């Protein structure tokens, strides 16, 4: 019953989150589906101490799907990888429920840590294409990581993170409904900083002009 339940859960999640899937049969061709089926078998072997066979299965999955999930990673319910090629999930990664990853995401370590060296991802988190989350820290619930961001430190719940290195540009997001799971609804901190700079510059010029007029009237 566990295998059947896993199949049903994966089919349900993929059909809910990918509008390109038109039938349940198509799900069987989906890289995320294959990767998760391999992962579940490998993870069970890993927990029982069969490390070689667990890694053998996970590496077979990489060759077939382009998605590398270490069998030691802990993944919650409702996990979804869109497209997925190039996704890497490290051994001590912990992923909560209803998490969405896009292609090219890395949940990795810095190479300098022992023990828990990969990130913990909270519930209802979206990590956009090409983002890198590196180190042993937590991405809080209901957060969004922008495409191409490099996150190297803790992210509070309900945050939006963009940039290299990643920085929080928005806080207190609500739980993410499926229609907001897109990679374009992100703030542009560079554009915002330039706008603030332009506003300050305009104000400075206005004050200089006012001062020049006052000096002319004083003559």
PEPE-V695802 format. One record per backbone hydrogen bond with DSSP energy under -1.0 kcal/mol. NH is the residue of the N-H (numbers start at 0). CO is the residue of the C=O. If there is no record, write none. Layout:
nh = <NH NH>
co = <CO CO>
//
This chain:
nh = <4 5 6 7 8 9 10 11 12 13 14 15 16 17 20 27 28 29 33 34 35 36 37 38 39 40 41 42 43 44 45 46 47 48 49 50 53 54 55 56 57 58 59 60 61 62 63 64 65 67 69 72 73 75 79 81 83 85 86 87 88 89 92 93 94 95 97 99 100 101 103 104 105 106 107 119 120 121 123 125 126 127 129 130 131 132 133 134 136 138 139 141 143 144 145 147 148 149 150 154 157 159 160 161 165 166 168 169 172 179 180 181 185 191 192 193 194 195 196 197 198 199 200 201 202 203 204 205 206 207 208 209 210 211 212 213 214 215 216 217>
co = <0 1 2 3 4 5 6 7 8 9 10 11 12 13 17 24 25 26 29 30 31 32 33 34 35 36 37 38 39 40 41 42 43 45 44 48 49 50 51 52 53 54 55 56 57 58 59 60 61 86 88 69 92 94 98 100 81 65 83 104 67 106 89 118 73 120 76 124 79 126 84 101 130 87 132 136 93 138 96 142 99 144 102 127 148 105 150 107 134 119 154 122 158 125 160 128 145 162 131 137 140 169 143 166 149 161 159 159 157 176 177 179 183 187 188 189 190 191 192 193 194 195 196 197 198 199 200 201 202 203 204 205 206 207 208 209 210 211 212 213>
//
